[in-house]
């Protein structure tokens, strides 16, 4: 089953957000039994070649990969999908026009205008029939637009109502950075988006820092949850360092 069909069936999925371009981390996450990987190309340093290697390594273990691109990067969206990614997470999708532009860059006609090719890795280097290739991408491609500002919160229903947008992952750090003293607290803004999600068919993806928060996110209605691996690794390193007789915890 594709990742999208698993969510459609009601399955709750747990993944890992990776920023560091290291195939060993990709494989470790895959063999650990996670449902998917989200590779961060907005804040992470991986370019297309290591990204392609990461996607291939994960898929050898039966694990699908989504990619978070930077803002307004339709060319990168096309290229990572051609290399086998099953979905795109895009930052700062804070209005319906940006959501429509995202869908346009990710989907083939008639829903979008992504360039069509079957000779990429995703088309098995030309072995997939064009009609089957088009149908699979229409059915299985996931598109998440991140809401990351008070304006985006106010437009959440419009953003999530754009055909081809499957859901959102709220960027709480950017949301906090962009709000002013006249805006509601971040927790209230997040709750507002969650209410829109709960009232409609769109899916909710949460980013968390540990198992307790992952369990809480699922219990609160998240469909997909990803661990911020950089955060959890740094916490683990701090715990290990605490045994040093001369330094202890920082």
N, C-alpha and C positions, 0 to 999 in steps of 0.2 A: 504494500500500500504506500502511496505517496504521503509525504508529510501533511499535505493539505487534506487528503482524504481521511487521514487519521483524526485530524481536528474536526472535520465534518461529521465523523462518526461519534463524536463526543469524547474522544480520548483526551486526557490531560497530558501534556508533554513537558518534559524537563530537559533543559539544555544548558550549554556553557557559552558565555561570551568570551571570545579570545581576542586579545589585542596583539600578542607577541607572535611574530612569524617564526614558529618552531613546529616542525612536523611531529616531533616527539610529543608535544603537548596535544596536538590534534589526535594522534593515535591513542595517547593515554586516556583522553576524554572519550574517544570512541569505544575502546575496549572496556571502559568502566561501566558502560551500559546506558549512557545518556541517549536521549531520543534524537537530538539534533545539536548542531553547532551554529553559533552566530559569530562570524568573523568580522571584526570591526576595522573597516578601512576609513572611517571618519577620523578616529583618534589613534588608530594603530598604524605602524609603518609598512605593513605588507603591500607590495605592489602586485601586478598581475601574475608574474611568474610564480613567486611563492604561493600566492593565493590559489593558482591552478593546482599546484602540488598539494596544498592542504585539502582542497575539494576532492582530489583523486584519492588521497590517503584515507580520508573519512569514508568515502563511498566504498572503498575496498572492504571496510568493516561494516557496511550496511547502514551508515549514518549519513543523513542528509545535511546539507550546509545552506544556511542563509547568509547573506552578506549585508552589512550596514555600509552603505556608500556615504560619501560626503554630500553636502547640499548641492542640488542642481548638477548632478553628474550622470546625465543620460548615457554617455558613452561608456562609462564604467559599468552601469547597470546592464547594458547590452553585452559587454564582454564577459562579465562574470556569469551571466546566464548561459552564454555560449559555452563556457567552460564547465557547466554542470551544476551551478548553484540552483536551488529550487525556489529561492525567493529573495526579495529585496526589502531591507528596512532602510527608510530614508529619513534623515533628520529634518526638523524645522518645516514640517508640512502643516502650516498654521492657517491655511485658508483653502477653499475649494479649488481655486485656480491652480495652486501648487499641487494639490492632490490629483487634479486632472492631468497636469503635465507629467507627474510621476507615472501614472497609469499609461499615458501615451508613450513613455520611453521604455516601459517594461513589456507591454503586450504587443503581439502582432496584430495587424488589421483583422477584423474591423474595429476592435476595441481600442487599439493604439496604432502607432506607426514605427514600431521597432523594426530595424532591418532584418530581413529574413534570410536565413542560411541553414542548411542541413549538414554542411561539411565541417562544422565545429565538433568539439568533443561531445557536446550535448546531443548532436545528431549522429553520433557514432561515425563521424568522419564521412558522412554522406550515405551511410547504409540505411538510414531511416527514411521512409517515404515522406515526401513533403506534407501530404495531408495528415498523416499520423503524427508527424512532428508538430504541426500547427495545433492539432487537437489536444495533444498531451500538454503543451504549454498553456493553452487556454484553460484546461481543467486543473492543472497541478501547480501553477505558479502562484506563490504567495506574495502579497504586497502589503507592507505595513508602513504607514506614514506616522512618524513621531510627532506628537503634539508637545511643544516646548515653550510656550509663551502664554500669558493671559489672553492675548488675542486669539491664539489657537484654541484655548479652552472655550472661549465664547463661540467659536466657529466649529466646535467639535461635531455637532450633528451634521453640519454641511460637509465637513471633511469626510466623515465616515459614511455619508450618503452618496459619495461619488462612486459610480459603478467601477469595479475593479479594485477598490480599496478594501482589503480584507479585515483590517483592524489597526490598532495602534499600540505602541509602547510609549508611555509618557516619559519624557526626558526631565526628570525632577531637578537635576542640577541646573540645566538651562532655564527651567521654569522658575527656579528660585533666583537665578541671576537676572532674569528679565523683568520680574515683577517689581512694582514700585510700592511705596507706602500706601498708595491709594487702592491697591489690589488686595483681594482676600489672601489669607495665608496659603502657603503651598498645599497643605493638607486639604484645605477646602477646595482649592482648584483641582487637585487630583480626584477628590470625591465627585466633583461635578462631571468630569470626564467619565469616571466609572459609572455614574448614573446613566449617562448617554449610552455607554456600551451595554449596560444591563437591560436597557429598554429596546435594544435593536439586535440585529443578527451579527454585528461585527465582533471580532475576537479581540481579547485583551491579552497582551504580553507584558509581564512584569519582570524587572531586573532586580535581583536581590543579592544579599551578601552572606547568606547562610541557610542551613536547613530549616531552622525555625521560621524564618521569614518566608522561605519557599512554601512551607506547609500553610502558613497564614495567607499567602497570596492565593494559593489554590482554593482554600476555604472561602476566601472573599470573592471568588468568581473568575480568577485568571484562567485562561485556557492554555497558555504557554508561559513558562517561567524559565529565566536564564540566570545562572550564577555569574556575577562579576568576578571572573577568575583572578584578575590582578589584585582585587581587594582581598579575596580569600587566601591567595598565596602570601601576600604580605602579612596577613594576620597569622598564618601558620608559621612563617619565618620568625615573627616576633615571639611566638610561643616557644619555638625551638631555641631562640637566643636567650630566653629567660633562664635557662639552665646554666649560663655562663657565670662562674663564681665572681667575676670581677665587674660584670656589666649589668646583667639582669635585663629586665624589660625597659624599653625606651620610654 
